[in-house]
Amino acid sequence: MNTALLLVDIQKDYFQGGRNELVDTEQAAIHAQEALALFRDKRLPIVHIQCILLEKNATFFLPDTEGIIIHERVKPQSDEKVIVKHTPDSFFQTELHQHFESIKVSRLVICGMMSHICIDSTVRTAHRLGYEVILLDDACTTRDLVWNDTVISAKTVHDTFMASLQGTFAQVTNAGSLHKMI
């Protein structure tokens, strides 16, 4: 089974000092870096997704800003594919699916940011397209949300989305267990 690593939106705007800081980004990036090192060591396919938002009302991931740069912990090497997207779903109006088909990938290891938007939509589409999906819980993160004047902690948001994806859409695990699966 040909397995690829998909790193989604691990970009500077999500880190301290960025335009849309998330919770525990450094920890998530460390675990993503661990997965990336494993894939590089095994010479397996790697794709980095870079989001650039084009809507007039966008407040982060703006074109030609420092915030769109992929974080140095997971900086792409010259032989690693980088695909730019403009919506939450990494497959929507990108060449991602065609790229994976061309290299006969059938299983994806997915990690990145934000758990409740881009990771959720990408995992669900990957499943719909027929990929077996492994989702790295500790290599993803998000932010606090507000609903009905109640703050929902990033941990609760993250855990809820991991639980909702587990089983039906993905096998959710951690980066430390990945070496036993690849």
Backbone bond lengths (Angstrom), bond angles and torsions (degrees), N, CA, C in turn:
res aa  C-N    CA-C-N  psi(-1)  N-CA   C-N-CA  omega(-1)  CA-C   N-CA-C  phi
1 M - - - 1.453 - - 1.534 108.50 -
2 N 1.319 115.88 126.11 1.455 120.21 -179.73 1.530 108.85 -85.39
3 T 1.313 115.77 119.03 1.458 122.59 -175.63 1.518 110.21 -111.98
4 A 1.325 116.46 137.52 1.465 121.87 177.88 1.527 109.57 -124.03
5 L 1.321 115.39 152.79 1.463 122.75 174.66 1.518 108.60 -99.07
6 L 1.330 116.26 130.57 1.453 122.51 178.39 1.527 108.16 -119.19
7 L 1.337 115.56 110.95 1.466 122.26 179.06 1.521 107.82 -101.47
8 V 1.336 116.39 117.40 1.462 122.13 -170.69 1.525 111.17 -106.67
9 D 1.313 116.58 116.76 1.474 123.73 166.89 1.528 114.90 56.84
10 I 1.297 118.11 37.96 1.470 119.66 176.38 1.534 106.19 -86.49
11 Q 1.322 114.35 77.58 1.460 122.98 -169.39 1.523 111.58 -121.02
12 K 1.310 115.31 157.84 1.461 122.29 -171.14 1.529 114.85 -58.48
13 D 1.314 119.48 -32.20 1.468 120.00 -179.48 1.524 112.80 -61.19
14 Y 1.319 118.71 -20.25 1.458 121.73 -179.83 1.529 113.28 -87.15
15 F 1.322 116.73 -8.79 1.463 120.95 -175.82 1.526 110.77 -99.03
16 Q 1.320 115.66 171.49 1.461 121.34 -178.95 1.528 110.40 -50.41
17 G 1.333 115.24 129.59 1.457 121.13 -178.87 1.518 113.87 88.43
18 G 1.347 117.14 -7.53 1.461 121.07 179.12 1.520 111.73 -79.80
19 R 1.314 115.50 175.46 1.468 121.04 -176.82 1.527 113.77 -77.87
20 N 1.342 117.85 -12.24 1.464 120.88 -178.82 1.534 108.95 -149.53
21 E 1.329 115.79 68.36 1.465 121.17 -175.25 1.522 111.66 -61.82
22 L 1.319 115.07 135.70 1.450 122.15 175.40 1.531 108.95 -104.56
23 V 1.315 115.99 176.82 1.458 122.05 -179.70 1.533 109.33 -91.24
24 D 1.326 116.29 136.18 1.475 122.72 175.10 1.524 114.55 53.79
25 T 1.330 116.69 40.64 1.469 119.82 -179.60 1.524 112.10 -64.36
26 E 1.330 117.05 -36.92 1.476 118.83 -178.99 1.521 110.92 -62.26
27 Q 1.344 116.75 -43.90 1.466 120.09 179.20 1.521 110.97 -62.76
28 A 1.318 116.65 -44.96 1.467 120.00 178.96 1.531 110.38 -61.66
29 A 1.321 116.52 -41.52 1.472 120.68 -179.96 1.525 111.84 -66.10
30 I 1.318 117.14 -36.12 1.472 120.67 177.18 1.526 109.73 -62.41
31 H 1.324 117.39 -43.52 1.464 120.73 179.61 1.534 111.39 -69.94
32 A 1.319 117.01 -36.54 1.468 120.05 174.97 1.535 110.03 -63.89
33 Q 1.315 115.91 -39.98 1.471 121.36 178.01 1.537 110.34 -62.62
34 E 1.321 116.63 -37.69 1.464 121.64 177.09 1.533 110.41 -61.68
35 A 1.331 116.85 -45.73 1.467 120.95 177.83 1.528 110.40 -64.40
36 L 1.311 116.20 -42.40 1.459 121.33 179.77 1.529 110.64 -60.54
37 A 1.323 117.63 -42.83 1.475 121.32 179.24 1.525 110.70 -62.22
38 L 1.337 116.58 -39.78 1.465 120.74 178.68 1.531 110.46 -63.81
39 F 1.315 117.38 -45.71 1.469 120.66 -179.93 1.528 111.46 -66.11
40 R 1.332 116.66 -38.82 1.468 119.08 176.63 1.519 110.81 -64.22
41 D 1.323 116.09 -42.81 1.460 120.94 -179.38 1.529 111.15 -61.87
42 K 1.318 116.67 -38.66 1.471 121.42 -178.99 1.533 112.61 -89.50
43 R 1.328 116.53 1.00 1.467 122.52 179.53 1.529 112.54 55.20
44 L 1.331 114.44 44.61 1.462 120.91 177.51 1.520 109.40 -97.88
45 P 1.326 117.67 157.35 1.471 120.81 -177.03 1.532 112.74 -62.55
46 I 1.328 114.31 141.48 1.462 122.66 -179.34 1.523 108.07 -133.00
47 V 1.335 115.79 133.17 1.460 121.08 175.03 1.525 108.48 -129.58
48 H 1.319 115.30 130.29 1.463 122.63 175.36 1.525 107.69 -102.90
49 I 1.334 115.83 130.22 1.456 120.51 175.01 1.521 107.89 -100.53
50 Q 1.312 115.62 130.25 1.462 122.43 178.55 1.526 108.26 -120.07
51 C 1.324 115.04 120.25 1.461 119.49 -179.78 1.527 110.05 -92.45
52 I 1.311 115.57 131.86 1.471 122.56 171.36 1.523 105.41 -129.17
53 L 1.325 115.94 117.13 1.462 120.57 -176.43 1.524 110.09 -89.64
54 L 1.326 115.55 132.90 1.465 120.99 -175.29 1.523 113.52 -109.69
55 E 1.336 117.49 -5.70 1.463 119.68 -179.55 1.525 110.59 -65.15
56 K 1.321 116.59 147.55 1.471 121.80 179.79 1.516 112.43 -60.13
57 N 1.330 117.79 -33.61 1.454 120.95 -176.69 1.530 114.20 -93.13
58 A 1.321 118.15 7.99 1.471 121.38 178.71 1.527 110.14 -63.62
59 T 1.332 115.47 140.81 1.465 120.36 -178.51 1.527 113.09 -114.05
60 F 1.319 116.96 -7.24 1.464 121.12 177.42 1.519 108.61 -147.57
61 F 1.345 116.07 171.73 1.472 122.80 -174.67 1.525 110.47 52.97
62 L 1.307 114.38 41.14 1.463 120.52 -179.02 1.526 110.35 -79.10
63 P 1.327 117.79 143.46 1.467 120.66 179.50 1.529 111.35 -54.01
64 D 1.293 115.29 144.27 1.469 122.69 174.63 1.524 113.51 59.37
65 T 1.349 116.78 33.43 1.464 120.48 174.31 1.523 109.36 -119.63
66 E 1.311 115.99 160.30 1.461 123.17 177.75 1.534 110.73 -60.07
67 G 1.319 116.37 -31.83 1.461 121.39 -174.72 1.512 115.71 -63.94
68 I 1.321 118.62 -21.24 1.470 120.37 -179.80 1.531 112.84 -82.94
69 I 1.318 116.20 -9.77 1.472 120.08 -177.68 1.527 110.02 -68.48
70 I 1.314 116.76 134.97 1.462 121.98 176.28 1.523 108.31 -66.28
71 H 1.330 115.29 134.77 1.470 122.10 -174.72 1.527 111.33 -58.34
72 E 1.325 115.10 144.47 1.471 120.06 -175.57 1.530 113.68 -60.84
73 R 1.315 119.60 -26.75 1.470 120.74 179.14 1.533 112.18 -62.48
74 V 1.311 116.58 -29.18 1.471 121.02 -178.29 1.527 111.37 -124.77
75 K 1.300 115.63 28.94 1.466 121.16 -177.62 1.537 110.58 -55.81
76 P 1.321 115.78 128.76 1.470 119.11 -179.19 1.531 112.58 -64.10
77 Q 1.316 114.86 141.75 1.462 120.46 170.94 1.522 107.54 -87.11
78 S 1.323 116.18 164.89 1.469 120.71 -173.70 1.529 113.40 -60.84
79 D 1.332 118.11 -25.71 1.464 120.68 -179.05 1.530 113.02 -93.16
80 E 1.335 117.74 5.12 1.459 121.81 -179.93 1.520 110.14 -101.67
81 K 1.310 115.43 134.71 1.464 121.03 -176.31 1.523 110.64 -74.65
82 V 1.330 115.32 136.97 1.461 122.81 172.92 1.525 107.12 -118.80
83 I 1.326 115.55 125.28 1.464 121.03 179.03 1.523 108.06 -117.65
84 V 1.323 116.12 128.43 1.466 121.61 178.44 1.515 108.77 -90.74
85 K 1.331 114.65 135.80 1.464 120.63 175.37 1.524 108.86 -126.50
86 H 1.335 114.87 161.70 1.462 120.48 -178.73 1.524 112.41 -124.65
87 T 1.329 116.94 4.18 1.469 122.57 179.75 1.527 108.06 -134.98
88 P 1.330 118.85 170.56 1.466 120.15 -179.29 1.529 114.67 -60.93
89 D 1.318 118.54 -36.71 1.458 122.51 -175.84 1.529 110.33 -81.21
90 S 1.313 116.10 118.00 1.470 121.04 -177.88 1.523 113.32 -63.03
91 F 1.322 117.29 -19.71 1.467 121.08 -179.94 1.527 113.01 -90.00
92 F 1.328 117.28 -22.68 1.466 120.93 -171.96 1.529 111.54 -71.11
93 Q 1.319 116.39 119.89 1.463 124.25 179.28 1.529 113.17 53.29
94 T 1.352 115.13 37.34 1.467 121.27 171.74 1.527 107.77 -128.63
95 E 1.307 115.94 173.24 1.467 120.68 178.69 1.532 111.92 -94.02
96 L 1.334 118.09 15.54 1.462 121.58 -174.72 1.530 112.80 -58.51
97 H 1.303 118.04 -52.25 1.467 120.54 -178.65 1.530 110.88 -61.62
98 Q 1.320 117.13 -43.52 1.471 120.47 178.93 1.533 110.57 -62.62
99 H 1.314 116.81 -38.73 1.466 120.03 178.21 1.526 110.38 -62.11
100 F 1.330 116.71 -48.12 1.460 119.55 -179.79 1.526 111.73 -64.39
101 E 1.326 117.50 -38.14 1.459 119.84 176.32 1.526 110.44 -62.30
102 S 1.320 117.23 -40.67 1.470 120.99 -176.58 1.529 112.52 -65.81
103 I 1.341 116.93 -26.13 1.473 119.62 178.63 1.536 111.12 -108.73
104 K 1.324 115.33 13.99 1.467 123.46 173.39 1.537 113.72 58.25
105 V 1.314 116.12 43.03 1.459 121.45 175.88 1.524 109.31 -83.08
106 S 1.314 116.12 132.31 1.459 120.36 177.66 1.536 112.73 -122.64
107 R 1.322 116.45 -10.78 1.461 120.53 179.37 1.528 108.91 -131.37
108 L 1.335 115.19 135.68 1.465 121.09 -179.71 1.511 110.91 -119.13
109 V 1.313 115.33 137.19 1.463 122.01 167.20 1.518 104.82 -104.46
110 I 1.327 116.07 120.53 1.461 121.21 -173.38 1.524 110.02 -117.63
111 C 1.339 115.27 139.06 1.455 121.33 172.66 1.521 108.74 -153.85
112 G 1.338 116.53 165.12 1.447 119.54 177.19 1.513 113.71 141.61
113 M 1.309 115.27 -148.13 1.456 121.60 -168.04 1.528 110.15 -141.98
114 M 1.264 121.90 144.89 1.444 135.17 -9.32 1.524 109.31 -93.49
115 S 1.324 115.48 142.40 1.461 121.92 -177.24 1.518 112.63 -52.78
116 H 1.318 117.65 -43.00 1.465 120.86 -171.18 1.529 114.43 -87.11
117 I 1.320 117.83 -5.69 1.470 118.62 -179.92 1.532 109.63 -123.72
118 C 1.309 117.02 -80.28 1.466 120.88 -172.02 1.527 112.97 -69.24
119 I 1.322 117.49 -38.26 1.465 119.15 177.79 1.524 109.53 -67.96
120 D 1.321 117.16 -47.95 1.461 121.47 179.39 1.529 111.09 -56.36
121 S 1.318 117.79 -52.46 1.473 119.54 -176.09 1.528 111.74 -66.91
122 T 1.319 117.70 -37.28 1.468 121.00 179.64 1.521 111.35 -68.09
123 V 1.330 117.42 -43.67 1.468 120.84 179.25 1.529 110.52 -62.80
124 R 1.326 116.80 -44.83 1.469 119.46 -178.44 1.532 111.51 -64.43
125 T 1.328 117.06 -39.72 1.466 119.30 177.48 1.520 111.12 -68.21
126 A 1.325 117.31 -41.60 1.469 120.24 178.26 1.530 109.94 -57.60
127 H 1.312 116.58 -44.76 1.467 120.54 178.07 1.536 110.36 -61.58
128 R 1.323 116.57 -46.29 1.476 120.94 -179.28 1.529 110.98 -60.32
129 L 1.338 116.69 -33.97 1.462 120.95 -179.79 1.533 112.62 -80.26
130 G 1.327 116.88 -3.20 1.458 120.16 174.76 1.512 116.37 99.73
131 Y 1.315 118.37 5.97 1.461 120.45 177.80 1.521 110.01 -77.81
132 E 1.310 116.19 144.95 1.461 121.16 165.24 1.527 104.47 -79.68
133 V 1.322 117.54 131.70 1.463 120.92 -174.29 1.523 110.84 -119.24
134 I 1.321 114.82 129.22 1.459 123.35 169.19 1.523 105.91 -110.70
135 L 1.312 116.95 123.94 1.455 122.35 -177.73 1.522 109.31 -111.79
136 L 1.334 116.02 125.97 1.462 120.87 -177.80 1.528 110.28 -91.43
137 D 1.304 114.74 98.55 1.452 124.11 -177.19 1.533 113.16 -52.58
138 D 1.334 116.68 -46.43 1.468 119.96 -174.91 1.526 112.77 -82.29
139 A 1.314 117.42 -3.20 1.468 121.76 177.40 1.528 110.42 -108.16
140 C 1.329 115.24 20.28 1.465 122.76 176.02 1.529 107.98 -128.54
141 T 1.305 116.05 157.03 1.463 120.13 175.28 1.520 109.81 -157.89
142 T 1.327 114.97 173.56 1.453 120.88 179.87 1.525 109.58 -152.71
143 R 1.319 116.92 -155.37 1.464 121.87 -179.05 1.526 109.34 -136.65
144 D 1.319 114.87 169.38 1.457 119.97 174.14 1.524 108.72 -63.92
145 L 1.328 115.59 146.66 1.456 121.87 174.71 1.523 109.11 -121.80
146 V 1.314 116.65 159.93 1.458 121.51 175.97 1.517 108.23 -121.49
147 W 1.340 115.11 130.58 1.455 120.97 176.73 1.529 108.15 -140.13
148 N 1.317 116.04 127.11 1.469 121.46 -178.35 1.524 112.16 50.94
149 D 1.319 115.17 46.94 1.471 122.68 179.33 1.521 114.22 62.68
150 T 1.314 117.01 18.68 1.461 121.63 178.21 1.527 108.62 -116.36
151 V 1.330 115.79 130.63 1.462 120.12 176.24 1.526 108.33 -81.45
152 I 1.313 114.95 126.67 1.461 121.62 176.02 1.529 105.97 -105.89
153 S 1.314 116.55 118.21 1.467 120.82 -174.16 1.523 111.36 -61.86
154 A 1.306 115.49 150.80 1.463 121.33 177.79 1.525 111.00 -56.22
155 K 1.323 116.92 -38.36 1.469 120.17 179.17 1.524 110.62 -61.96
156 T 1.325 116.87 -43.76 1.467 120.32 178.89 1.524 110.91 -65.89
157 V 1.327 116.91 -43.04 1.461 120.85 177.71 1.529 109.81 -59.49
158 H 1.328 116.09 -50.78 1.470 121.86 -178.80 1.536 110.98 -59.07
159 D 1.341 115.72 -51.25 1.465 119.84 -177.74 1.526 111.73 -61.21
160 T 1.325 116.62 -37.87 1.467 120.48 179.29 1.526 111.00 -64.38
161 F 1.325 116.65 -42.65 1.465 119.09 -179.78 1.521 111.62 -71.38
162 M 1.330 118.05 -37.32 1.463 119.63 176.18 1.533 109.87 -62.52
163 A 1.338 116.28 -43.32 1.468 120.39 179.91 1.526 111.50 -64.84
164 S 1.329 117.06 -36.97 1.470 119.27 -178.52 1.528 112.06 -73.52
165 L 1.314 117.45 -26.65 1.465 120.71 178.94 1.529 112.28 -85.47
166 Q 1.330 116.28 -29.29 1.470 121.83 -177.36 1.526 111.04 -57.31
167 G 1.314 114.99 131.18 1.460 120.51 173.92 1.512 113.63 91.11
168 T 1.316 117.42 -64.37 1.456 120.47 -176.66 1.521 112.23 -74.33
169 F 1.328 116.91 -43.83 1.464 120.93 -173.16 1.531 113.81 -109.74
170 A 1.320 117.66 -22.48 1.465 120.19 -174.83 1.520 110.28 -160.16
171 Q 1.308 113.83 161.76 1.456 120.43 166.44 1.525 105.02 -97.18
172 V 1.320 116.83 114.25 1.454 120.92 -177.46 1.522 108.61 -93.95
173 T 1.326 115.11 127.10 1.461 121.41 -178.60 1.523 107.70 -145.41
174 N 1.328 116.75 -168.99 1.469 119.99 177.74 1.521 110.14 -118.31
175 A 1.300 115.78 164.04 1.472 121.23 -175.55 1.529 111.54 -61.39
176 G 1.318 117.87 -33.23 1.459 121.36 -179.93 1.518 113.99 -64.85
177 S 1.324 116.71 -25.01 1.477 121.22 179.99 1.528 112.55 -89.23
178 L 1.307 116.64 -10.29 1.462 120.84 -172.29 1.516 113.00 -61.31
179 H 1.339 117.92 -37.24 1.471 119.77 -176.89 1.526 112.35 -60.64
180 K 1.333 118.29 -24.08 1.469 121.49 178.61 1.532 111.87 -80.46
181 M 1.333 116.07 -14.09 1.465 120.92 -173.69 1.516 113.68 -104.84
182 I 1.321 116.64 -16.71 1.469 120.32 -173.79 1.520 110.10 -102.96
